[in-house]
Amino acid sequence: MTREQERARARRRQQKLQAREAERARRAARNRQVAAVVVAVLVVVALFVFLSVKLSGGDDTKAQASPSAPASTASGKSRCTTPPATPKSVTKVTKPDKAIAAGKTYRAVVTTNCGDITVELDGAKAPQTVASFLALAKASYWADSPCHRLTTEGIWVLQCGDPLGGAGPGPGYSFGLENTPKDGSYPKGTLAMARTSDPNSNSGQFFIVYKDSQIPVSTGGYSIFGTVTSGMDIVEEIAAAGVSGGSTDGSPATPISILKVAVTEKKA
C-alpha cells in the first residue's frame, strides 16, 4: 500500500468518526428537545389541574383550620355529639302547591347533633319555597342528613339539605326563583335556597349565611325564604372550626347533621 493510499484510508476513517460523532450529537439534541417538550407538557397539565381545583366547587384555600376541632361552648366543651351515619337513599316527595304557604309565617326548629337552630319562614315573599320546606320537613326528608358544605372565603355560608351529603338527586321535583335580593346582599342569618346554575333547580338544599355576603346579581340570585332567629352561634362555631383539610370550600371540619325538622305556623 502506497503512502497516498494510507493517507486516503486514514481520511476515510476520520470521516467515519466525524460522521458518527455528528450523529451522536444530533441524537443528543433530539433527546434534549423531547425532554424539554415533556417537561413543558407536565407543567401545563399541572397548571391546568391547579386552576381546575381553584375554580371548581371545592376551590379556595388558605385557612389552616384544625380538621377535627369540635364546635365548643364558652366552657370549652364540645356541644356536638357524634353525627349519625349518612342515609343511603332519598325520600321522594310530591311537589306541594305554593298556596299552602302563601301569606303565612312559620317557625321551624332544625334539630342538629350540635343543638337547635330556629328559623322563621316567610310564606308571603317565598310561598313555593316555604311550601316545599314544609312538605320536606313533614316527610322527614332531612332526617340524619349532613350539612355537607362550608365556605369561608368570598361568601360565608353553611349548606345543608341533601340527605346523601351533596351528591343526591333531590326529592323528585324542582322549582324556580323567588324573592332574590336586587342588590345581591345576603345578610348574616339569611336562609336561602341552594341550586345549580339552572334558576329552576331549587329543590331540597338550602344554606345559612353566617357573615354578611354579597353575591353578584348577574348569577340570577338565590331565593331567600327565612331568617335564623336563634342558634346562630352554632353555625358560627362550625364556621370557626373551618373546612376539613384546611381549604375554604368543602365539608365542615366539625361534622354537623340535621336530625329532624319541626315546623309550626305562627298565628297573627
C-alpha positions as CSV (number, residue, x, y, z in Angstrom):
1,M,0.0,0.0,0.0
2,T,1.4,3.3,-1.0
3,R,1.6,6.3,1.3
4,E,-1.1,8.0,-0.8
5,Q,-3.4,5.0,-0.2
6,E,-2.6,5.1,3.5
7,R,-3.5,8.8,3.7
8,A,-6.7,8.2,1.8
9,R,-7.6,5.3,4.2
10,A,-6.9,7.5,7.2
11,R,-9.0,10.3,5.8
12,R,-11.9,7.8,5.3
13,R,-11.5,6.6,8.9
14,Q,-11.5,10.2,10.2
15,Q,-14.6,11.0,8.1
16,K,-16.4,8.0,9.5
17,L,-15.5,9.0,13.0
18,Q,-16.7,12.5,12.4
19,A,-20.0,11.2,10.9
20,R,-20.6,9.0,14.0
21,E,-19.9,12.0,16.3
22,A,-22.2,14.2,14.3
23,E,-24.9,11.5,14.5
24,R,-24.5,11.2,18.3
25,A,-24.7,15.0,18.6
26,R,-27.9,15.0,16.6
27,R,-29.4,12.3,18.8
28,A,-28.5,14.1,22.0
29,A,-30.1,17.3,20.7
30,R,-33.3,15.4,19.8
31,N,-33.4,13.8,23.2
32,R,-32.9,17.2,24.9
33,Q,-35.8,18.6,22.7
34,V,-38.1,15.7,23.6
35,A,-37.3,16.1,27.3
36,A,-38.0,19.8,27.1
37,V,-41.3,19.1,25.4
38,V,-42.3,16.5,28.1
39,V,-41.4,18.9,30.9
40,A,-43.4,21.7,29.3
41,V,-46.4,19.4,28.9
42,L,-46.2,18.3,32.5
43,V,-46.0,21.9,33.6
44,V,-49.1,22.8,31.5
45,V,-51.0,19.8,32.9
46,A,-50.1,20.7,36.5
47,L,-51.2,24.3,35.9
48,F,-54.5,23.1,34.4
49,V,-55.2,20.8,37.3
50,F,-54.3,23.6,39.8
51,L,-56.6,26.1,38.1
52,S,-59.4,23.5,37.8
53,V,-59.3,22.9,41.5
54,K,-59.2,26.6,42.3
55,L,-62.2,27.4,40.1
56,S,-64.4,24.4,41.0
57,G,-66.8,24.0,43.8
58,G,-64.0,22.8,46.1
59,D,-61.7,25.6,45.5
60,D,-60.4,28.4,47.6
61,T,-57.9,27.8,50.3
62,K,-55.8,29.3,52.8
63,A,-57.2,28.9,56.3
64,Q,-55.4,26.1,58.0
65,A,-58.3,25.2,60.4
66,S,-57.9,22.1,62.6
67,P,-59.6,19.3,60.7
68,S,-61.0,17.8,63.9
69,A,-61.7,20.8,66.1
70,P,-65.3,20.5,67.5
71,A,-67.7,23.3,68.0
72,S,-67.5,24.4,71.6
73,T,-69.3,26.3,74.2
74,A,-67.9,29.1,76.3
75,S,-66.6,26.5,78.8
76,G,-64.5,24.9,76.0
77,K,-66.5,21.7,75.9
78,S,-67.9,20.4,72.6
79,R,-71.7,21.0,72.1
80,C,-71.8,18.4,69.3
81,T,-72.5,14.8,69.6
82,T,-71.3,12.2,67.1
83,P,-73.4,12.7,63.9
84,P,-75.5,9.8,62.6
85,A,-74.5,7.8,59.6
86,T,-75.4,9.4,56.2
87,P,-78.6,7.9,54.7
88,K,-78.2,5.6,51.8
89,S,-81.4,6.7,50.0
90,V,-83.5,9.7,49.4
91,T,-87.2,10.0,50.2
92,K,-89.2,11.1,47.2
93,V,-91.8,13.8,47.8
94,T,-94.5,15.3,45.6
95,K,-94.1,19.0,44.8
96,P,-96.6,20.9,47.1
97,D,-98.9,23.7,46.0
98,K,-97.5,27.1,46.9
99,A,-100.9,28.1,48.1
100,I,-100.3,26.1,51.2
101,A,-97.8,28.6,52.5
102,A,-98.9,31.8,50.7
103,G,-99.2,34.8,53.0
104,K,-98.3,32.7,56.1
105,T,-95.3,32.8,58.5
106,Y,-93.8,29.7,60.1
107,R,-91.4,28.8,62.8
108,A,-89.1,25.9,62.2
109,V,-86.8,24.2,64.7
110,V,-83.9,22.4,62.9
111,T,-82.5,20.0,65.5
112,T,-78.9,19.1,64.8
113,N,-76.3,17.0,66.6
114,C,-74.8,20.3,67.7
115,G,-78.1,21.8,69.0
116,D,-81.2,23.5,67.8
117,I,-81.3,26.2,65.1
118,T,-84.6,28.1,64.9
119,V,-85.7,29.9,61.7
120,E,-88.7,32.0,60.7
121,L,-90.1,31.1,57.3
122,D,-91.7,33.8,55.1
123,G,-94.5,32.4,53.1
124,A,-95.6,35.8,51.9
125,K,-92.4,36.5,50.0
126,A,-91.5,32.9,49.0
127,P,-94.6,30.8,49.0
128,Q,-93.3,28.0,46.8
129,T,-90.1,27.7,48.7
130,V,-91.7,27.7,52.1
131,A,-94.4,25.2,50.9
132,S,-91.6,22.9,49.8
133,F,-89.8,23.3,53.1
134,L,-93.0,22.3,54.9
135,A,-93.5,19.2,52.8
136,L,-89.9,18.0,53.1
137,A,-90.0,18.5,56.9
138,K,-93.3,16.6,57.2
139,A,-91.8,13.7,55.2
140,S,-88.7,13.6,57.4
141,Y,-86.7,14.2,54.2
142,W,-83.7,15.7,56.1
143,A,-83.5,13.1,58.9
144,D,-79.8,12.4,59.6
145,S,-78.7,14.4,56.6
146,P,-75.2,16.1,56.9
147,C,-74.6,19.8,56.2
148,H,-72.1,19.0,53.5
149,R,-70.6,22.3,52.6
150,L,-68.9,25.2,54.4
151,T,-67.4,28.3,52.6
152,T,-65.0,30.6,54.5
153,E,-63.9,33.0,51.7
154,G,-65.8,35.2,49.2
155,I,-69.2,34.1,50.6
156,W,-69.8,32.8,54.1
157,V,-72.4,30.0,54.2
158,L,-73.2,26.6,55.7
159,Q,-75.0,24.5,53.1
160,C,-77.3,21.6,54.1
161,G,-80.3,19.8,52.8
162,D,-79.0,16.8,50.8
163,P,-79.5,13.5,52.6
164,L,-76.7,12.0,50.7
165,G,-74.2,14.7,51.5
166,G,-74.1,16.7,48.3
167,A,-74.4,14.0,45.6
168,G,-78.1,13.2,45.9
169,P,-80.8,13.5,43.3
170,G,-83.1,15.7,45.3
171,P,-86.7,15.0,46.4
172,G,-88.0,14.4,42.9
173,Y,-89.1,17.9,41.9
174,S,-87.7,21.4,41.4
175,F,-88.9,24.9,41.1
176,G,-87.8,28.4,40.2
177,L,-86.6,31.5,41.9
178,E,-88.4,33.6,44.5
179,N,-87.5,36.7,46.5
180,T,-84.0,37.2,45.2
181,P,-82.3,40.4,46.5
182,K,-82.0,43.1,43.9
183,D,-78.7,44.4,45.4
184,G,-77.1,40.9,45.8
185,S,-77.0,41.3,49.6
186,Y,-77.4,38.2,51.8
187,P,-77.1,39.5,55.5
188,K,-76.0,37.3,58.3
189,G,-78.8,35.0,59.4
190,T,-80.3,34.7,55.9
191,L,-81.9,31.4,55.0
192,A,-81.8,30.8,51.2
193,M,-82.1,28.0,48.7
194,A,-79.0,26.5,47.1
195,R,-79.2,25.5,43.4
196,T,-77.1,24.8,40.3
197,S,-76.6,27.3,37.5
198,D,-80.1,26.5,36.4
199,P,-82.5,29.0,38.1
200,N,-85.2,26.4,38.1
201,S,-83.2,23.8,40.1
202,N,-84.3,24.7,43.6
203,S,-85.3,21.6,45.5
204,G,-84.1,20.4,48.9
205,Q,-80.8,22.1,49.5
206,F,-80.5,25.4,51.4
207,F,-77.9,27.5,53.1
208,I,-77.5,29.7,56.2
209,V,-75.4,32.9,55.8
210,Y,-73.2,33.3,58.9
211,K,-71.5,36.5,57.8
212,D,-72.8,39.3,55.6
213,S,-72.2,38.2,52.0
214,Q,-72.5,39.7,48.5
215,I,-73.4,37.5,45.5
216,P,-73.4,39.2,42.0
217,V,-76.9,39.9,40.7
218,S,-75.7,38.5,37.4
219,T,-75.8,35.0,38.8
220,G,-79.6,35.3,39.0
221,G,-79.7,35.3,42.7
222,Y,-80.8,32.8,45.3
223,S,-84.3,32.5,46.9
224,I,-84.4,34.0,50.4
225,F,-87.2,32.4,52.3
226,G,-86.4,32.8,56.0
227,T,-84.2,34.1,58.8
228,V,-82.4,32.4,61.7
229,T,-83.8,33.7,65.0
230,S,-81.8,31.6,67.4
231,G,-78.9,29.1,67.2
232,M,-76.7,31.3,65.0
233,D,-73.9,30.7,67.4
234,I,-73.9,27.1,66.4
235,V,-73.4,27.9,62.8
236,E,-70.6,30.5,63.7
237,E,-68.8,27.9,65.8
238,I,-69.0,25.3,63.0
239,A,-67.6,28.0,60.6
240,A,-64.8,28.9,63.1
241,A,-63.6,25.3,63.1
242,G,-63.0,25.7,59.4
243,V,-63.2,23.3,56.4
244,S,-61.9,19.8,56.5
245,G,-58.5,19.6,55.1
246,G,-57.8,23.3,55.5
247,S,-59.5,24.5,52.3
248,T,-62.0,27.4,52.2
249,D,-64.8,25.5,50.5
250,G,-65.8,21.9,51.4
251,S,-67.2,19.7,54.2
252,P,-67.0,21.3,57.7
253,A,-64.2,20.1,59.9
254,T,-66.7,19.8,62.7
255,P,-69.4,17.4,61.3
256,I,-73.0,18.7,61.7
257,S,-76.1,16.9,60.7
258,I,-79.8,17.6,60.7
259,L,-81.6,15.1,62.9
260,K,-85.1,16.4,62.4
261,V,-87.1,19.5,61.5
262,A,-90.3,20.6,63.2
263,V,-92.5,23.4,61.7
264,T,-95.4,25.3,63.2
265,E,-97.4,28.1,61.8
266,K,-97.1,31.5,63.5
267,K,-100.5,33.0,64.1
268,A,-101.1,36.7,63.7
